[in-house]
Amino acid sequence: MDGPLALNLQFGIPIPASWSKRKKADALSGVIRPTSRPDIDNYVKAVMDAVNGLAYHDDSQVVSLYAKLVYSESPHVRFEAVSVY
């Protein structure tokens, strides 16, 4: 992609196996959000470095960023790059 970009990122973090069913349900519904390490900026940097040269020419093109951590039964990364013309 060329020009200025906005990135939308979502990181699905595994739920600790030791948690109760109620706490797991709260995590999946968004009542409980991940606040442990690694920090969100580490996740963001890893993804931006990984797609540098693939999804865009250089990460300096990113002028807007939205990222969130959520608990998920299936760990994942959702990545969306949108042109900001």
The first five atom37 places (N, CA, C, CB, O) and aatype in JSON, in Angstrom:
{
  "aatype": [12, 3, 7, 14, 10, 0, 10, 2, 10, 5, 13, 7, 9, 14, 9, 14, 0, 15, 17, 15, 11, 1, 11, 11, 0, 3, 0, 10, 15, 7, 19, 9, 1, 14, 16, 15, 1, 14, 3, 9, 3, 2, 18, 19, 11, 0, 19, 12, 3, 0, 19, 2, 7, 10, 0, 18, 8, 3, 3, 15, 5, 19, 19, 15, 10, 18, 0, 11, 10, 19, 18, 15, 6, 15, 14, 8, 19, 1, 13, 6, 0, 19, 15, 19, 18],
  "atom_mask": [
    [1, 1, 1, 1, 1],
    [1, 1, 1, 1, 1],
    [1, 1, 1, 0, 1],
    [1, 1, 1, 1, 1],
    [1, 1, 1, 1, 1],
    [1, 1, 1, 1, 1],
    [1, 1, 1, 1, 1],
    [1, 1, 1, 1, 1],
    [1, 1, 1, 1, 1],
    [1, 1, 1, 1, 1],
    [1, 1, 1, 1, 1],
    [1, 1, 1, 0, 1],
    [1, 1, 1, 1, 1],
    [1, 1, 1, 1, 1],
    [1, 1, 1, 1, 1],
    [1, 1, 1, 1, 1],
    [1, 1, 1, 1, 1],
    [1, 1, 1, 1, 1],
    [1, 1, 1, 1, 1],
    [1, 1, 1, 1, 1],
    [1, 1, 1, 1, 1],
    [1, 1, 1, 1, 1],
    [1, 1, 1, 1, 1],
    [1, 1, 1, 1, 1],
    [1, 1, 1, 1, 1],
    [1, 1, 1, 1, 1],
    [1, 1, 1, 1, 1],
    [1, 1, 1, 1, 1],
    [1, 1, 1, 1, 1],
    [1, 1, 1, 0, 1],
    [1, 1, 1, 1, 1],
    [1, 1, 1, 1, 1],
    [1, 1, 1, 1, 1],
    [1, 1, 1, 1, 1],
    [1, 1, 1, 1, 1],
    [1, 1, 1, 1, 1],
    [1, 1, 1, 1, 1],
    [1, 1, 1, 1, 1],
    [1, 1, 1, 1, 1],
    [1, 1, 1, 1, 1],
    [1, 1, 1, 1, 1],
    [1, 1, 1, 1, 1],
    [1, 1, 1, 1, 1],
    [1, 1, 1, 1, 1],
    [1, 1, 1, 1, 1],
    [1, 1, 1, 1, 1],
    [1, 1, 1, 1, 1],
    [1, 1, 1, 1, 1],
    [1, 1, 1, 1, 1],
    [1, 1, 1, 1, 1],
    [1, 1, 1, 1, 1],
    [1, 1, 1, 1, 1],
    [1, 1, 1, 0, 1],
    [1, 1, 1, 1, 1],
    [1, 1, 1, 1, 1],
    [1, 1, 1, 1, 1],
    [1, 1, 1, 1, 1],
    [1, 1, 1, 1, 1],
    [1, 1, 1, 1, 1],
    [1, 1, 1, 1, 1],
    [1, 1, 1, 1, 1],
    [1, 1, 1, 1, 1],
    [1, 1, 1, 1, 1],
    [1, 1, 1, 1, 1],
    [1, 1, 1, 1, 1],
    [1, 1, 1, 1, 1],
    [1, 1, 1, 1, 1],
    [1, 1, 1, 1, 1],
    [1, 1, 1, 1, 1],
    [1, 1, 1, 1, 1],
    [1, 1, 1, 1, 1],
    [1, 1, 1, 1, 1],
    [1, 1, 1, 1, 1],
    [1, 1, 1, 1, 1],
    [1, 1, 1, 1, 1],
    [1, 1, 1, 1, 1],
    [1, 1, 1, 1, 1],
    [1, 1, 1, 1, 1],
    [1, 1, 1, 1, 1],
    [1, 1, 1, 1, 1],
    [1, 1, 1, 1, 1],
    [1, 1, 1, 1, 1],
    [1, 1, 1, 1, 1],
    [1, 1, 1, 1, 1],
    [1, 1, 1, 1, 1]
  ],
  "atom_positions": [
    [[0.84, -1.18, 0.0], [0.0, 0.0, 0.0], [0.89, 1.24, 0.0], [-0.96, 0.0, 1.22], [1.99, 1.24, 0.55]],
    [[0.38, 2.28, -0.62], [1.1, 3.55, -0.69], [0.39, 4.6, 0.14], [1.25, 4.02, -2.16], [-0.8, 4.47, 0.43]],
    [[1.11, 5.65, 0.51], [0.53, 6.8, 1.19], [0.28, 6.55, 2.66], [0.0, 0.0, 0.0], [0.65, 5.51, 3.2]],
    [[-0.35, 7.53, 3.32], [-0.61, 7.41, 4.75], [-1.66, 6.34, 5.05], [-1.07, 8.76, 5.31], [-2.62, 6.16, 4.3]],
    [[-1.45, 5.64, 6.17], [-2.31, 4.51, 6.54], [-2.77, 4.6, 7.98], [-1.59, 3.2, 6.31], [-2.09, 5.16, 8.84]],
    [[-3.93, 4.03, 8.23], [-4.43, 3.8, 9.59], [-4.42, 2.29, 9.81], [-5.89, 4.4, 9.79], [-4.85, 1.53, 8.95]],
    [[-3.93, 1.87, 10.97], [-3.91, 0.45, 11.32], [-4.91, 0.18, 12.43], [-2.51, 0.0, 11.75], [-5.02, 0.94, 13.39]],
    [[-5.65, -0.91, 12.27], [-6.55, -1.41, 13.31], [-6.05, -2.81, 13.67], [-8.06, -1.43, 12.84], [-5.99, -3.69, 12.81]],
    [[-5.71, -3.01, 14.94], [-5.15, -4.28, 15.39], [-5.93, -4.81, 16.57], [-3.67, -4.13, 15.75], [-6.31, -4.06, 17.48]],
    [[-6.17, -6.11, 16.56], [-6.77, -6.79, 17.73], [-5.93, -8.02, 18.02], [-8.27, -7.17, 17.47], [-5.62, -8.81, 17.13]],
    [[-5.58, -8.16, 19.29], [-4.77, -9.29, 19.73], [-5.61, -10.15, 20.67], [-3.46, -8.82, 20.43], [-6.0, -9.69, 21.74]],
    [[-5.88, -11.38, 20.26], [-6.63, -12.33, 21.09], [-5.65, -13.12, 21.93], [0.0, 0.0, 0.0], [-4.83, -13.87, 21.4]],
    [[-5.74, -12.96, 23.23], [-4.82, -13.56, 24.19], [-5.49, -14.78, 24.82], [-4.4, -12.53, 25.28], [-6.68, -14.73, 25.15]],
    [[-4.75, -15.89, 24.99], [-5.37, -17.07, 25.62], [-5.78, -16.81, 27.07], [-4.41, -18.26, 25.56], [-5.1, -16.08, 27.8]],
    [[-6.87, -17.41, 27.46], [-7.37, -17.31, 28.84], [-6.58, -18.29, 29.7], [-8.92, -17.61, 28.91], [-6.41, -19.44, 29.32]],
    [[-6.09, -17.84, 30.86], [-5.37, -18.76, 31.74], [-6.21, -20.0, 32.09], [-4.94, -18.04, 33.03], [-7.37, -19.87, 32.46]],
    [[-5.62, -21.16, 31.98], [-6.33, -22.42, 32.24], [-6.78, -22.54, 33.69], [-5.43, -23.6, 31.88], [-7.75, -23.25, 33.98]],
    [[-6.11, -21.86, 34.59], [-6.43, -21.97, 36.02], [-7.67, -21.17, 36.42], [-5.25, -21.5, 36.84], [-8.14, -21.31, 37.55]],
    [[-8.21, -20.36, 35.53], [-9.36, -19.52, 35.87], [-10.64, -20.34, 35.97], [-9.53, -18.42, 34.84], [-10.8, -21.36, 35.29]],
    [[-11.55, -19.89, 36.84], [-12.85, -20.54, 37.0], [-13.7, -20.33, 35.75], [-13.58, -20.0, 38.26], [-13.4, -19.47, 34.92]],
    [[-14.78, -21.12, 35.63], [-15.68, -20.97, 34.49], [-16.28, -19.57, 34.44], [-16.8, -22.02, 34.55], [-16.43, -18.99, 33.36]],
    [[-16.64, -19.03, 35.6], [-17.22, -17.69, 35.66], [-16.23, -16.63, 35.2], [-17.7, -17.37, 37.09], [-16.57, -15.73, 34.43]],
    [[-15.0, -16.74, 35.67], [-13.97, -15.77, 35.29], [-13.65, -15.89, 33.81], [-12.69, -15.97, 36.13], [-13.42, -14.88, 33.14]],
    [[-13.64, -17.11, 33.27], [-13.42, -17.32, 31.84], [-14.55, -16.68, 31.03], [-13.31, -18.82, 31.52], [-14.31, -16.05, 30.0]],
    [[-15.78, -16.85, 31.5], [-16.93, -16.25, 30.81], [-16.83, -14.72, 30.82], [-18.25, -16.71, 31.46], [-17.12, -14.07, 29.82]],
    [[-16.42, -14.16, 31.96], [-16.23, -12.71, 32.05], [-15.13, -12.24, 31.1], [-15.9, -12.3, 33.49], [-15.24, -11.18, 30.49]],
    [[-14.08, -13.04, 30.97], [-12.99, -12.68, 30.06], [-13.47, -12.7, 28.61], [-11.81, -13.65, 30.24], [-13.15, -11.79, 27.85]],
    [[-14.23, -13.72, 28.23], [-14.72, -13.83, 26.86], [-15.74, -12.75, 26.51], [-15.33, -15.19, 26.63], [-15.85, -12.34, 25.36]],
    [[-16.49, -12.28, 27.51], [-17.5, -11.25, 27.26], [-16.91, -9.84, 27.31], [-18.63, -11.37, 28.27], [-17.6, -8.86, 27.01]],
    [[-15.63, -9.72, 27.68], [-14.99, -8.41, 27.71], [-15.06, -7.71, 29.05], [0.0, 0.0, 0.0], [-14.56, -6.59, 29.18]],
    [[-15.67, -8.34, 30.05], [-15.74, -7.74, 31.38], [-14.34, -7.66, 31.98], [-16.69, -8.56, 32.31], [-13.98, -6.67, 32.62]],
    [[-13.55, -8.71, 31.76], [-12.15, -8.73, 32.19], [-11.29, -8.6, 30.94], [-11.8, -10.05, 32.99], [-11.49, -9.33, 29.97]],
    [[-10.34, -7.67, 30.97], [-9.44, -7.46, 29.83], [-8.01, -7.77, 30.25], [-9.55, -6.01, 29.28], [-7.67, -7.61, 31.42]],
    [[-7.16, -8.2, 29.33], [-5.77, -8.53, 29.65], [-4.99, -7.28, 30.09], [-5.08, -9.17, 28.43], [-4.98, -6.26, 29.4]],
    [[-4.35, -7.37, 31.23], [-3.52, -6.27, 31.72], [-2.14, -6.75, 32.14], [-4.2, -5.57, 32.9], [-1.38, -6.02, 32.77]],
    [[-1.81, -7.99, 31.78], [-0.51, -8.54, 32.16], [0.5, -8.32, 31.04], [-0.63, -10.04, 32.49], [0.16, -7.79, 29.98]],
    [[1.71, -8.7, 31.28], [2.77, -8.57, 30.28], [2.66, -9.68, 29.25], [4.17, -8.6, 30.95], [2.15, -10.75, 29.6]],
    [[3.09, -9.51, 28.03], [3.73, -8.32, 27.5], [2.74, -7.18, 27.26], [4.45, -8.65, 26.2], [1.54, -7.4, 27.05]],
    [[3.27, -5.97, 27.3], [2.46, -4.78, 27.09], [1.97, -4.72, 25.64], [3.26, -3.51, 27.44], [2.57, -5.32, 24.75]],
    [[0.89, -3.98, 25.43], [0.3, -3.89, 24.09], [1.28, -3.32, 23.08], [-0.95, -3.03, 24.14], [1.25, -3.71, 21.91]],
    [[2.16, -2.39, 23.51], [3.09, -1.81, 22.54], [4.08, -2.84, 22.0], [3.86, -0.66, 23.19], [4.57, -2.7, 20.88]],
    [[4.37, -3.88, 22.78], [5.24, -4.95, 22.28], [4.55, -5.75, 21.18], [5.66, -5.88, 23.43], [5.17, -6.11, 20.19]],
    [[3.27, -6.03, 21.37], [2.49, -6.72, 20.34], [2.44, -5.88, 19.06], [1.06, -7.03, 20.86], [2.65, -6.39, 17.96]],
    [[2.13, -4.59, 19.23], [2.01, -3.7, 18.08], [3.33, -3.63, 17.31], [1.59, -2.29, 18.53], [3.33, -3.76, 16.08]],
    [[4.43, -3.45, 18.01], [5.73, -3.36, 17.34], [6.04, -4.64, 16.58], [6.84, -3.07, 18.37], [6.53, -4.59, 15.45]],
    [[5.76, -5.79, 17.18], [6.03, -7.07, 16.51], [5.25, -7.18, 15.2], [5.67, -8.23, 17.44], [5.81, -7.6, 14.18]],
    [[3.98, -6.81, 15.21], [3.16, -6.9, 13.99], [3.61, -5.89, 12.96], [1.67, -6.69, 14.32], [3.74, -6.22, 11.78]],
    [[3.86, -4.65, 13.39], [4.29, -3.63, 12.44], [5.62, -4.0, 11.79], [4.41, -2.26, 13.15], [5.8, -3.79, 10.59]],
    [[6.54, -4.55, 12.55], [7.82, -5.0, 11.98], [7.62, -6.18, 11.04], [8.8, -5.37, 13.1], [8.29, -6.28, 10.01]],
    [[6.71, -7.09, 11.39], [6.49, -8.29, 10.58], [5.89, -7.97, 9.21], [5.57, -9.24, 11.32], [6.23, -8.63, 8.23]],
    [[5.03, -6.98, 9.13], [4.38, -6.66, 7.85], [5.08, -5.54, 7.09], [2.93, -6.29, 8.09], [4.68, -5.19, 5.98]],
    [[6.13, -4.98, 7.69], [6.9, -3.93, 7.02], [7.48, -4.48, 5.72], [8.03, -3.39, 7.96], [8.19, -5.49, 5.74]],
    [[7.19, -3.84, 4.62], [7.65, -4.32, 3.32], [6.69, -5.29, 2.66], [0.0, 0.0, 0.0], [6.86, -5.64, 1.49]],
    [[5.67, -5.74, 3.4], [4.66, -6.65, 2.84], [3.32, -5.94, 2.65], [4.48, -7.87, 3.75], [2.81, -5.84, 1.53]],
    [[2.76, -5.45, 3.74], [1.46, -4.76, 3.66], [1.64, -3.3, 3.26], [0.73, -4.85, 5.01], [0.73, -2.69, 2.69]],
    [[2.78, -2.74, 3.57], [3.12, -1.35, 3.21], [4.63, -1.27, 3.02], [2.63, -0.33, 4.32], [5.36, -2.17, 3.41]],
    [[5.07, -0.18, 2.4], [6.49, -0.04, 2.1], [7.32, 0.15, 3.36], [6.7, 1.13, 1.16], [8.38, -0.46, 3.51]],
    [[6.83, 1.01, 4.27], [7.57, 1.3, 5.49], [6.59, 1.7, 6.58], [8.62, 2.42, 5.26], [5.56, 2.32, 6.3]],
    [[6.91, 1.34, 7.83], [5.98, 1.66, 8.92], [5.86, 3.15, 9.19], [6.41, 0.95, 10.17], [5.01, 3.57, 9.98]],
    [[6.7, 3.97, 8.57], [6.56, 5.42, 8.7], [5.28, 5.91, 8.02], [7.79, 6.13, 8.11], [4.86, 7.04, 8.25]],
    [[4.66, 5.07, 7.17], [3.4, 5.42, 6.52], [2.22, 5.42, 7.5], [3.12, 4.46, 5.37], [1.17, 5.99, 7.21]],
    [[2.38, 4.77, 8.64], [1.29, 4.65, 9.61], [1.14, 5.99, 10.35], [1.55, 3.48, 10.62], [2.04, 6.43, 11.06]],
    [[-0.03, 6.61, 10.16], [-0.3, 7.91, 10.78], [-1.39, 7.82, 11.84], [-0.69, 8.93, 9.72], [-1.62, 8.77, 12.59]],
    [[-2.06, 6.67, 11.9], [-3.11, 6.46, 12.89], [-3.09, 4.99, 13.29], [-4.5, 6.88, 12.33], [-2.86, 4.1, 12.47]],
    [[-3.36, 4.74, 14.58], [-3.26, 3.38, 15.1], [-4.31, 3.15, 16.17], [-1.84, 3.09, 15.65], [-4.46, 3.96, 17.09]],
    [[-5.04, 2.04, 16.04], [-5.96, 1.59, 17.09], [-5.62, 0.14, 17.37], [-7.47, 1.76, 16.66], [-5.59, -0.69, 16.47]],
    [[-5.36, -0.16, 18.64], [-5.01, -1.53, 19.02], [-5.72, -1.89, 20.31], [-3.47, -1.68, 19.19], [-5.91, -1.05, 21.19]],
    [[-6.13, -3.17, 20.41], [-6.75, -3.63, 21.64], [-6.37, -5.07, 21.93], [-8.26, -3.48, 21.57], [-6.14, -5.87, 21.02]],
    [[-6.33, -5.39, 23.23], [-6.1, -6.73, 23.72], [-7.41, -7.28, 24.22], [-5.01, -6.76, 24.83], [-8.13, -6.61, 24.96]],
    [[-7.73, -8.51, 23.83], [-8.93, -9.18, 24.33], [-8.56, -10.62, 24.66], [-10.1, -9.13, 23.28], [-7.59, -11.16, 24.13]],
    [[-9.33, -11.22, 25.54], [-9.16, -12.65, 25.79], [-9.92, -13.42, 24.73], [-9.65, -13.04, 27.22], [-10.97, -12.98, 24.26]],
    [[-9.37, -14.57, 24.35], [-9.99, -15.38, 23.3], [-9.7, -16.85, 23.54], [-9.49, -14.94, 21.91], [-8.65, -17.21, 24.07]],
    [[-10.63, -17.7, 23.13], [-10.39, -19.15, 23.2], [-9.41, -19.58, 22.11], [-11.72, -19.92, 23.05], [-8.74, -20.6, 22.25]],
    [[-9.31, -18.8, 21.05], [-8.35, -19.09, 19.99], [-7.46, -17.86, 19.78], [-9.07, -19.51, 18.65], [-7.92, -16.86, 19.22]],
    [[-6.21, -17.93, 20.23], [-5.3, -16.78, 20.09], [-5.22, -16.34, 18.63], [-3.9, -17.14, 20.63], [-5.18, -17.17, 17.72]],
    [[-5.18, -15.03, 18.42], [-5.18, -14.5, 17.06], [-4.66, -13.06, 17.02], [-6.57, -14.58, 16.46], [-4.54, -12.39, 18.05]],
    [[-4.37, -12.63, 15.81], [-4.1, -11.23, 15.53], [-4.98, -10.84, 14.36], [-2.57, -10.97, 15.23], [-4.96, -11.5, 13.32]],
    [[-5.73, -9.78, 14.52], [-6.51, -9.23, 13.4], [-5.82, -7.94, 12.97], [-8.04, -8.97, 13.81], [-5.55, -7.07, 13.79]],
    [[-5.53, -7.83, 11.69], [-4.78, -6.72, 11.15], [-5.57, -6.1, 10.01], [-3.39, -7.17, 10.66], [-6.01, -6.8, 9.1]],
    [[-5.76, -4.8, 10.07], [-6.43, -4.08, 9.0], [-5.65, -2.79, 8.74], [-7.93, -3.78, 9.35], [-5.41, -2.01, 9.66]],
    [[-5.26, -2.58, 7.5], [-4.62, -1.33, 7.09], [-5.55, -0.61, 6.13], [-3.22, -1.59, 6.42], [-6.03, -1.2, 5.16]],
    [[-5.81, 0.66, 6.41], [-6.75, 1.45, 5.62], [-6.05, 2.71, 5.14], [-8.02, 1.8, 6.45], [-5.35, 3.37, 5.9]],
    [[-6.23, 3.02, 3.88], [-5.67, 4.25, 3.3], [-6.37, 5.46, 3.92], [-5.84, 4.26, 1.75], [-7.57, 5.44, 4.16]],
    [[-5.59, 6.51, 4.2], [-6.13, 7.71, 4.85], [-6.06, 8.89, 3.9], [-5.36, 8.02, 6.16], [-5.64, 9.98, 4.3]],
    [[-6.47, 8.71, 2.66], [-6.45, 9.82, 1.69], [-7.6, 10.73, 1.94], [-6.5, 9.32, 0.27], [-7.76, 11.72, 1.22]]
  ]
}
